């Protein structure tokens, strides 16, 4: 299933360094304005300015996030426990 969160005022990202971040480095987030996030089967497939959304996106669920901030959940599956 494809889900599109579109037209968010802000999307915060962890773009940049792939190293673990702690302390002050954890506050260094990327930020996109007027952006969208496309998920497919609960995985992020695309993030970017809404006007650059690929025409092939074709979401099953389309959520207008105008006036909202999106912070995608970050899960390190290798180091997390599943109840």
C-alpha positions in Angstrom: 0.0 0.0 0.0 1.3 3.5 -0.9 0.5 6.4 1.4 1.3 10.0 0.6 1.6 12.6 3.3 1.4 15.8 1.1 1.8 19.6 1.4 3.4 19.5 4.9 4.6 22.9 6.0 7.8 21.2 7.2 9.3 17.8 6.9 12.3 17.1 9.2 14.8 14.6 8.0 18.0 12.9 9.1 19.7 13.7 5.8 23.4 14.0 5.8 25.8 12.0 8.0 24.8 8.3 8.4 26.7 8.2 11.8 24.8 7.8 15.0 23.9 11.2 16.5 23.9 12.1 20.1 23.9 15.3 22.1 24.2 18.5 20.0 24.6 16.5 16.8 21.1 15.0 17.3 19.7 18.5 16.9 21.1 18.8 13.4 18.1 17.8 11.3 17.5 18.6 7.7 14.3 20.6 7.0 12.2 20.7 3.9 9.4 23.2 3.3 6.1 22.5 1.4 7.1 18.9 1.2 5.6 15.4 0.9 6.6 11.9 2.1 5.6 8.8 0.1 5.5 5.5 2.0 5.2 2.1 0.5 4.4 -0.9 2.8 5.5 1.2 5.8 8.8 2.2 4.3 9.8 5.7 3.2 10.1 5.6 -0.6 10.4 9.3 -1.4 10.8 12.6 0.4 11.0 16.0 -1.2 9.3 19.3 -2.3 5.7 18.5 -3.2 6.0 20.1 -6.6 8.7 17.5 -7.4 6.6 14.5 -6.5 7.1 11.8 -9.2 4.1 11.3 -11.4 4.4 7.6 -10.8 3.6 8.0 -7.1 -0.1 7.0 -7.4 -0.9 6.7 -3.7 -3.7 4.4 -2.3 -4.1 6.9 0.6 -3.5 10.6 0.2 -3.4 12.8 3.4 -3.3 16.6 3.2 -0.8 17.8 5.8 -1.1 21.5 5.2 0.0 23.4 8.3 1.6 20.3 9.8 5.2 19.2 10.5 6.2 15.6 9.6 9.0 13.8 11.5 9.3 10.3 10.1 9.9 7.7 12.7 13.4 6.3 12.7 13.8 2.7 13.8 17.0 0.8 13.8 15.7 -2.7 13.4 19.0 -4.3 14.2 19.1 -2.8 17.6 15.4 -2.8 18.6 13.5 -5.4 20.4 10.1 -6.7 19.3 7.7 -7.4 22.1 
